[in-house]
Amino acid sequence: MTDPTQAVEEQIIALIAQLNAYIEQYHGGSVELDRIDGNQIYVRLGGACEDCPLSPATLEGWVAGTLRQFFPEVEVLQAD
């Protein structure tokens, strides 16, 4: 029997990978999963996103917004 928590984590990882592919292709940036801690998902923005003044909008709008569409209970945070 599959662990439901593990299945959700795998879905989150796959969704972040899709977001990363889009951000890399169209913006030259990247997003990667740092860790999942309960309902908190920590990600890192890199590439062109690293020093971009719009990276907070990318984090909140694209990354967090997309993840919350599928997983409304999660909180997406920038990893240190």
Phi and psi in radians as a Rosetta constraint file:
Dihedral C 1 N 2 CA 2 C 2 CIRCULARHARMONIC -1.423 0.35
Dihedral N 2 CA 2 C 2 N 3 CIRCULARHARMONIC 2.387 0.35
Dihedral C 2 N 3 CA 3 C 3 CIRCULARHARMONIC -1.253 0.35
Dihedral N 3 CA 3 C 3 N 4 CIRCULARHARMONIC 2.096 0.35
Dihedral C 3 N 4 CA 4 C 4 CIRCULARHARMONIC -1.047 0.35
Dihedral N 4 CA 4 C 4 N 5 CIRCULARHARMONIC -0.613 0.35
Dihedral C 4 N 5 CA 5 C 5 CIRCULARHARMONIC -1.126 0.35
Dihedral N 5 CA 5 C 5 N 6 CIRCULARHARMONIC -0.727 0.35
Dihedral C 5 N 6 CA 6 C 6 CIRCULARHARMONIC -1.150 0.35
Dihedral N 6 CA 6 C 6 N 7 CIRCULARHARMONIC -0.688 0.35
Dihedral C 6 N 7 CA 7 C 7 CIRCULARHARMONIC -1.102 0.35
Dihedral N 7 CA 7 C 7 N 8 CIRCULARHARMONIC -0.733 0.35
Dihedral C 7 N 8 CA 8 C 8 CIRCULARHARMONIC -1.135 0.35
Dihedral N 8 CA 8 C 8 N 9 CIRCULARHARMONIC -0.757 0.35
Dihedral C 8 N 9 CA 9 C 9 CIRCULARHARMONIC -1.063 0.35
Dihedral N 9 CA 9 C 9 N 10 CIRCULARHARMONIC -0.705 0.35
Dihedral C 9 N 10 CA 10 C 10 CIRCULARHARMONIC -1.115 0.35
Dihedral N 10 CA 10 C 10 N 11 CIRCULARHARMONIC -0.675 0.35
Dihedral C 10 N 11 CA 11 C 11 CIRCULARHARMONIC -1.161 0.35
Dihedral N 11 CA 11 C 11 N 12 CIRCULARHARMONIC -0.706 0.35
Dihedral C 11 N 12 CA 12 C 12 CIRCULARHARMONIC -1.112 0.35
Dihedral N 12 CA 12 C 12 N 13 CIRCULARHARMONIC -0.775 0.35
Dihedral C 12 N 13 CA 13 C 13 CIRCULARHARMONIC -1.052 0.35
Dihedral N 13 CA 13 C 13 N 14 CIRCULARHARMONIC -0.762 0.35
Dihedral C 13 N 14 CA 14 C 14 CIRCULARHARMONIC -1.148 0.35
Dihedral N 14 CA 14 C 14 N 15 CIRCULARHARMONIC -0.691 0.35
Dihedral C 14 N 15 CA 15 C 15 CIRCULARHARMONIC -1.166 0.35
Dihedral N 15 CA 15 C 15 N 16 CIRCULARHARMONIC -0.717 0.35
Dihedral C 15 N 16 CA 16 C 16 CIRCULARHARMONIC -1.116 0.35
Dihedral N 16 CA 16 C 16 N 17 CIRCULARHARMONIC -0.653 0.35
Dihedral C 16 N 17 CA 17 C 17 CIRCULARHARMONIC -1.093 0.35
Dihedral N 17 CA 17 C 17 N 18 CIRCULARHARMONIC -0.684 0.35
Dihedral C 17 N 18 CA 18 C 18 CIRCULARHARMONIC -1.169 0.35
Dihedral N 18 CA 18 C 18 N 19 CIRCULARHARMONIC -0.755 0.35
Dihedral C 18 N 19 CA 19 C 19 CIRCULARHARMONIC -1.059 0.35
Dihedral N 19 CA 19 C 19 N 20 CIRCULARHARMONIC -0.734 0.35
Dihedral C 19 N 20 CA 20 C 20 CIRCULARHARMONIC -1.072 0.35
Dihedral N 20 CA 20 C 20 N 21 CIRCULARHARMONIC -0.764 0.35
Dihedral C 20 N 21 CA 21 C 21 CIRCULARHARMONIC -1.048 0.35
Dihedral N 21 CA 21 C 21 N 22 CIRCULARHARMONIC -0.739 0.35
Dihedral C 21 N 22 CA 22 C 22 CIRCULARHARMONIC -1.140 0.35
Dihedral N 22 CA 22 C 22 N 23 CIRCULARHARMONIC -0.847 0.35
Dihedral C 22 N 23 CA 23 C 23 CIRCULARHARMONIC -1.103 0.35
Dihedral N 23 CA 23 C 23 N 24 CIRCULARHARMONIC -0.689 0.35
Dihedral C 23 N 24 CA 24 C 24 CIRCULARHARMONIC -1.115 0.35
Dihedral N 24 CA 24 C 24 N 25 CIRCULARHARMONIC -0.821 0.35
Dihedral C 24 N 25 CA 25 C 25 CIRCULARHARMONIC -1.176 0.35
Dihedral N 25 CA 25 C 25 N 26 CIRCULARHARMONIC -0.772 0.35
Dihedral C 25 N 26 CA 26 C 26 CIRCULARHARMONIC -1.722 0.35
Dihedral N 26 CA 26 C 26 N 27 CIRCULARHARMONIC -0.292 0.35
Dihedral C 26 N 27 CA 27 C 27 CIRCULARHARMONIC -2.292 0.35
Dihedral N 27 CA 27 C 27 N 28 CIRCULARHARMONIC -0.120 0.35
Dihedral C 27 N 28 CA 28 C 28 CIRCULARHARMONIC 1.268 0.35
Dihedral N 28 CA 28 C 28 N 29 CIRCULARHARMONIC 0.233 0.35
Dihedral C 28 N 29 CA 29 C 29 CIRCULARHARMONIC -1.886 0.35
Dihedral N 29 CA 29 C 29 N 30 CIRCULARHARMONIC -2.955 0.35
Dihedral C 29 N 30 CA 30 C 30 CIRCULARHARMONIC -2.706 0.35
Dihedral N 30 CA 30 C 30 N 31 CIRCULARHARMONIC 2.757 0.35
Dihedral C 30 N 31 CA 31 C 31 CIRCULARHARMONIC -2.377 0.35
Dihedral N 31 CA 31 C 31 N 32 CIRCULARHARMONIC 2.335 0.35
Dihedral C 31 N 32 CA 32 C 32 CIRCULARHARMONIC -2.372 0.35
Dihedral N 32 CA 32 C 32 N 33 CIRCULARHARMONIC 2.580 0.35
Dihedral C 32 N 33 CA 33 C 33 CIRCULARHARMONIC -1.293 0.35
Dihedral N 33 CA 33 C 33 N 34 CIRCULARHARMONIC 2.259 0.35
Dihedral C 33 N 34 CA 34 C 34 CIRCULARHARMONIC -1.607 0.35
Dihedral N 34 CA 34 C 34 N 35 CIRCULARHARMONIC -0.934 0.35
Dihedral C 34 N 35 CA 35 C 35 CIRCULARHARMONIC -2.915 0.35
Dihedral N 35 CA 35 C 35 N 36 CIRCULARHARMONIC 2.815 0.35
Dihedral C 35 N 36 CA 36 C 36 CIRCULARHARMONIC -2.052 0.35
Dihedral N 36 CA 36 C 36 N 37 CIRCULARHARMONIC 2.188 0.35
Dihedral C 36 N 37 CA 37 C 37 CIRCULARHARMONIC -2.230 0.35
Dihedral N 37 CA 37 C 37 N 38 CIRCULARHARMONIC 1.616 0.35
Dihedral C 37 N 38 CA 38 C 38 CIRCULARHARMONIC 1.154 0.35
Dihedral N 38 CA 38 C 38 N 39 CIRCULARHARMONIC -2.127 0.35
Dihedral C 38 N 39 CA 39 C 39 CIRCULARHARMONIC -1.629 0.35
Dihedral N 39 CA 39 C 39 N 40 CIRCULARHARMONIC 0.107 0.35
Dihedral C 39 N 40 CA 40 C 40 CIRCULARHARMONIC -1.771 0.35
Dihedral N 40 CA 40 C 40 N 41 CIRCULARHARMONIC 2.245 0.35
Dihedral C 40 N 41 CA 41 C 41 CIRCULARHARMONIC -1.993 0.35
Dihedral N 41 CA 41 C 41 N 42 CIRCULARHARMONIC 2.129 0.35
Dihedral C 41 N 42 CA 42 C 42 CIRCULARHARMONIC -1.810 0.35
Dihedral N 42 CA 42 C 42 N 43 CIRCULARHARMONIC 2.217 0.35
Dihedral C 42 N 43 CA 43 C 43 CIRCULARHARMONIC -2.230 0.35
Dihedral N 43 CA 43 C 43 N 44 CIRCULARHARMONIC 2.807 0.35
Dihedral C 43 N 44 CA 44 C 44 CIRCULARHARMONIC -2.108 0.35
Dihedral N 44 CA 44 C 44 N 45 CIRCULARHARMONIC 2.356 0.35
Dihedral C 44 N 45 CA 45 C 45 CIRCULARHARMONIC -1.691 0.35
Dihedral N 45 CA 45 C 45 N 46 CIRCULARHARMONIC 2.430 0.35
Dihedral C 45 N 46 CA 46 C 46 CIRCULARHARMONIC -2.443 0.35
Dihedral N 46 CA 46 C 46 N 47 CIRCULARHARMONIC -2.960 0.35
Dihedral C 46 N 47 CA 47 C 47 CIRCULARHARMONIC 1.046 0.35
Dihedral N 47 CA 47 C 47 N 48 CIRCULARHARMONIC -2.385 0.35
Dihedral C 47 N 48 CA 48 C 48 CIRCULARHARMONIC -1.125 0.35
Dihedral N 48 CA 48 C 48 N 49 CIRCULARHARMONIC -0.360 0.35
Dihedral C 48 N 49 CA 49 C 49 CIRCULARHARMONIC -1.297 0.35
Dihedral N 49 CA 49 C 49 N 50 CIRCULARHARMONIC -0.385 0.35
Dihedral C 49 N 50 CA 50 C 50 CIRCULARHARMONIC -0.984 0.35
Dihedral N 50 CA 50 C 50 N 51 CIRCULARHARMONIC -0.834 0.35
Dihedral C 50 N 51 CA 51 C 51 CIRCULARHARMONIC -1.910 0.35
Dihedral N 51 CA 51 C 51 N 52 CIRCULARHARMONIC 0.191 0.35
Dihedral C 51 N 52 CA 52 C 52 CIRCULARHARMONIC -1.342 0.35
Dihedral N 52 CA 52 C 52 N 53 CIRCULARHARMONIC 2.334 0.35
Dihedral C 52 N 53 CA 53 C 53 CIRCULARHARMONIC -1.174 0.35
Dihedral N 53 CA 53 C 53 N 54 CIRCULARHARMONIC -0.254 0.35
Dihedral C 53 N 54 CA 54 C 54 CIRCULARHARMONIC -1.633 0.35
Dihedral N 54 CA 54 C 54 N 55 CIRCULARHARMONIC 0.069 0.35
Dihedral C 54 N 55 CA 55 C 55 CIRCULARHARMONIC -1.071 0.35
Dihedral N 55 CA 55 C 55 N 56 CIRCULARHARMONIC -0.572 0.35
Dihedral C 55 N 56 CA 56 C 56 CIRCULARHARMONIC -1.080 0.35
Dihedral N 56 CA 56 C 56 N 57 CIRCULARHARMONIC -0.632 0.35
Dihedral C 56 N 57 CA 57 C 57 CIRCULARHARMONIC -1.207 0.35
Dihedral N 57 CA 57 C 57 N 58 CIRCULARHARMONIC -0.651 0.35
Dihedral C 57 N 58 CA 58 C 58 CIRCULARHARMONIC -1.111 0.35
Dihedral N 58 CA 58 C 58 N 59 CIRCULARHARMONIC -0.789 0.35
Dihedral C 58 N 59 CA 59 C 59 CIRCULARHARMONIC -1.094 0.35
Dihedral N 59 CA 59 C 59 N 60 CIRCULARHARMONIC -0.880 0.35
Dihedral C 59 N 60 CA 60 C 60 CIRCULARHARMONIC -1.333 0.35
Dihedral N 60 CA 60 C 60 N 61 CIRCULARHARMONIC -0.796 0.35
Dihedral C 60 N 61 CA 61 C 61 CIRCULARHARMONIC -1.322 0.35
Dihedral N 61 CA 61 C 61 N 62 CIRCULARHARMONIC -1.006 0.35
Dihedral C 61 N 62 CA 62 C 62 CIRCULARHARMONIC -1.379 0.35
Dihedral N 62 CA 62 C 62 N 63 CIRCULARHARMONIC -0.989 0.35
Dihedral C 62 N 63 CA 63 C 63 CIRCULARHARMONIC -1.245 0.35
Dihedral N 63 CA 63 C 63 N 64 CIRCULARHARMONIC -1.056 0.35
Dihedral C 63 N 64 CA 64 C 64 CIRCULARHARMONIC -1.130 0.35
Dihedral N 64 CA 64 C 64 N 65 CIRCULARHARMONIC -0.744 0.35
Dihedral C 64 N 65 CA 65 C 65 CIRCULARHARMONIC -1.049 0.35
Dihedral N 65 CA 65 C 65 N 66 CIRCULARHARMONIC -0.761 0.35
Dihedral C 65 N 66 CA 66 C 66 CIRCULARHARMONIC -1.178 0.35
Dihedral N 66 CA 66 C 66 N 67 CIRCULARHARMONIC -0.799 0.35
Dihedral C 66 N 67 CA 67 C 67 CIRCULARHARMONIC -1.072 0.35
Dihedral N 67 CA 67 C 67 N 68 CIRCULARHARMONIC -0.696 0.35
Dihedral C 67 N 68 CA 68 C 68 CIRCULARHARMONIC -1.230 0.35
Dihedral N 68 CA 68 C 68 N 69 CIRCULARHARMONIC -0.389 0.35
Dihedral C 68 N 69 CA 69 C 69 CIRCULARHARMONIC -1.077 0.35
Dihedral N 69 CA 69 C 69 N 70 CIRCULARHARMONIC -0.641 0.35
Dihedral C 69 N 70 CA 70 C 70 CIRCULARHARMONIC -1.704 0.35
Dihedral N 70 CA 70 C 70 N 71 CIRCULARHARMONIC -0.502 0.35
Dihedral C 70 N 71 CA 71 C 71 CIRCULARHARMONIC -2.330 0.35
Dihedral N 71 CA 71 C 71 N 72 CIRCULARHARMONIC 1.352 0.35
Dihedral C 71 N 72 CA 72 C 72 CIRCULARHARMONIC -1.071 0.35
Dihedral N 72 CA 72 C 72 N 73 CIRCULARHARMONIC -0.319 0.35
Dihedral C 72 N 73 CA 73 C 73 CIRCULARHARMONIC -1.466 0.35
Dihedral N 73 CA 73 C 73 N 74 CIRCULARHARMONIC -0.127 0.35
Dihedral C 73 N 74 CA 74 C 74 CIRCULARHARMONIC -1.529 0.35
Dihedral N 74 CA 74 C 74 N 75 CIRCULARHARMONIC 2.701 0.35
Dihedral C 74 N 75 CA 75 C 75 CIRCULARHARMONIC -2.074 0.35
Dihedral N 75 CA 75 C 75 N 76 CIRCULARHARMONIC 2.224 0.35
Dihedral C 75 N 76 CA 76 C 76 CIRCULARHARMONIC -1.823 0.35
Dihedral N 76 CA 76 C 76 N 77 CIRCULARHARMONIC 2.221 0.35
Dihedral C 76 N 77 CA 77 C 77 CIRCULARHARMONIC -2.253 0.35
Dihedral N 77 CA 77 C 77 N 78 CIRCULARHARMONIC 2.653 0.35
Dihedral C 77 N 78 CA 78 C 78 CIRCULARHARMONIC -1.337 0.35
Dihedral N 78 CA 78 C 78 N 79 CIRCULARHARMONIC 2.237 0.35
Dihedral C 78 N 79 CA 79 C 79 CIRCULARHARMONIC -1.271 0.35
Dihedral N 79 CA 79 C 79 N 80 CIRCULARHARMONIC 2.601 0.35
